Amino acid sequence: MLNLQSDLHGNHLLRALPSDEWQALAPDLELVQLRGAQLLCHASHRFRHVYFPTTAIISLLHTMEDGRSVEIAAVGREGMSGVPVLTDGETMPTTVEVQCAGSAYRMEAQVLREHLRRSDFLRRMMMLYMQALFTQVAQTAACNRHHSLSKQLCRWLLIDIDRSSSNQLQVTQQHIADLLGVRREGVTEAAGQLHAAGIIYQTRGCIKVLDRAGLEARACECYGLVKGEFSRLLPPRVRMTEAA
């Protein structure tokens, strides 16, 4: 049987389960390694598996008719992918793709449905997580429309280090630009200002946050609002904690 509860970098939803709930779920979880840019589910396809990331970060992407994509939410160690499984909605018009490589626990979608039917605690926790996730989606849309690219970048970096097990992200400026739906030159300029201020250190394909307080000070209110909703809705062990 898996012993995720002793894993300091484990998934927060799973770690919040009472012992009996965990023991019921554990035999149906499989630890897998996810590759960067790995496609987990096509838009409008039925979800066959759900993923509970431990070190990986998963992006929910909306693709327009012209082929351009934008990230509407990021899922890491605080949550799970496959929200339609919770509602029996089966599909959603969103592509699920691995943003940052790492590990995750995988479960068959139908098996999770069976656990949800048997457990009131699990069902309620998952519904609350879904509400928090939808807050992130809505606030991302508002942020992308009304806030400067500099503030968007700060918000994006904070969310991603919260959802990983490190203050260092393996990501290129081009990939960030693609996820935000902006030009790479804008990300390069905004990241350069953060680097010059000593808030981040960037090399090719890697960004390390050096001054989290400074990054929060430059971010818009969207980051704090989303973090606050996770804290309000979810059990303490699920709430987003600052990366070490």
N, C-alpha and C positions, 0 to 999 in steps of 0.2 A: 504494500500500500504506500502511496506517496506521502511524504512528510513535509508538505509545503509550509505548514505552520511554523516550522523551525527555520524557514528560509527568510532571511532578513530582507531580501529583495523580491519577495513573492508578491502575488497579486493581492491587492487590498480587499477586494470583494470577497475572495475566497478565505482570506485570513480573518475576516470579520465573522465568519460562520461559527456558531456554537459547535462544540465537539461532536455532538450527535449528528448535526447537519453535515459537518465536514466528513465524517466517516461514511455517510450515505453517498456523498458526491465523489469522494476520492477515487474509488475503483473505476470510474468512468472518465477520468481525466488522463490525458496523455501529454507528456512534456515533449514539445517540438521546437526545433530551431527554425526561425523565419529569416529569409533572405531579404535584403533591401530590394524594393520594387517588386517583391513577390505579389502576385495577384491572388487574393483570397476569395473574392466573389465579384463577378461581373454585375454591372447595373442591371436591375430587373430580373436577375437570376435567383432561383430559390436558394436560400441558405442551407447548406448541408452540415456545416460545422460552425460553432462559436469558438472564439479565442479569448482567453484571459491572459493578457500579456504580463510578463514579469520584468523583462528588460527591453523587450521590443516596443516600438511605437507603431500604431496602425493609423492610417489616414482614411477618412471618409471623403471621397471625392465626387463632386458633381461635374459632369462633362456636358458642355454645350454642343449645339449642332455643328459648329465649326471645328470641333475637336479639342478646343481648349478646356482645361480642367481647373478647378479651384477646390481647395480643401475647405470643408464646412465644419469639420471637427477632427480632433486627434484623440486617440484612445491609447492609454498606456496602463501602467500597473494599478491605476485607480479603478479600472472598469473592464469592459468586455465589448467585443464586436458582435454584431448579429442581433440588433434590437428587434427586427421583425419577428424573431423567434419568440420574444416575450409577449407579443400581441397577437400571434397567429396570423400576422399580415403576410407571411411567407417571403415577400420580396420588397425592395425599395429601389428607387431610381438613382442609386448611389453606388459607385465602385468602391470596394474595400481593398486597400493595398498597403503593403508594409512600407512605412516611411523610413524607419531605422531598424536595422537587423537586430535580432536578439531572440530570447526564448519566450515561450508562451505555453499555456496549458490549453489543449484542444479537447472539445467534447462534441459529439454528434448532436445536431440540433434537436432531433426527435427525443433523444435521451434527456436533454435539458427540459424539454416540455413535460416529460413524465415526472421529473423531479419537482418542477413548478406546481404540478397538479397535486403532489403529495405534501408539499411544504408551504405553509402559510408564511413562515419567516422568510424563506428564500424568495417567494413571489413578491412580498412587500418590499424587500430590499432591492430587488431588481427593478420594480416599478419606480422606486425613488431614484435609483441610479438613472433610469431612462429620463425622468424629469430633469435631473441635473444635466444630462447630456444634451437635451433639447434646449436648455438655457444656453449652453455653450454654442450650439448651432445658431440660435437667434442672435446672440451677442456678437458672434463672428460676422454675421451679415451686416449688422448695424455698424460695427467697427470698420469693416472694409468700405463702407459707404461714406462715413463721416469723419474718420480720423486720418491723420497724416501717415505716410508710409513709415516714418521713423517710429511712431507710436505703435503701429501695427507690428513692426518687427520686434519691438520690445515685448509686446503681448505674446507674440508667437514663441519667442525664445523662452519666456517664463513658463508658458503652458507646457512646452516640450521638456524642459528640465524637470518640471514637476512630475511628468508622466514617465520619466526614465529613472534610472538608478544612478545617474551621474550628472555633474554640471558641465559635461563635455558632450557635444553632439557631433556625430559624423554626418555632415551635410554640406552641400555646396550652395553657393549663393544662387546659382541658376535654379536649383531645386526649390529653394525658399521662394524665389520669384514665381516659379510655376505654381506652388501651393497657394501663394497669396494672390495670384492672378495679376501680377505687375511686371514691369520691365526689370531685367537684371541690373541695369545701370542704377536704378533707384535703390535696390537692395545693397549694391556695392557702396553707394554713397552713404546710406544710413548706417551700414555696418562699419564703414570706415570711421565715422564720427564716434561710434561706441568704442572702437578699438583705440582711437586717439585719446579718448577720455579715460582709458584704463578700465572700462567696464567689461569688455570682452577681449579675448585674445584670439585672433583668427589666423589660421594657416589654410593652405589649399585643402578643401574638403573637410575642415574641422573648425568648430567654434567652441571656445571654452569661456564660460561665464566666470569672471573674476570678482565682480562686485554686484552681488544680487540686489542689495539695497539701492544701489545706483540705477540698476536696470528697472526696478519697480518704480523708482521716482520718475523715470522717463516714460513709463508705460501709461496708457490711457486707463480710464476707470473700468474698462471692460474686463481686464484681468481680475481685478479685485471682486467684481460682481460675480463672475463665474466661480471663483474660488469660494466666495461666501456662500453660494448656493450649494456647492458640494458639502461644505461644512454644516450647513443648516439641515440638509436632507438626509445625509448618510451617517451611519454609525461612526464613532470616533476613529476606529481603526481603518475606515475607508476614506476618511477625509484627506484631501491633498496635503502632503507634508513637503517642506522644502527639501530639495536635494542636498545631500551632504557635501 
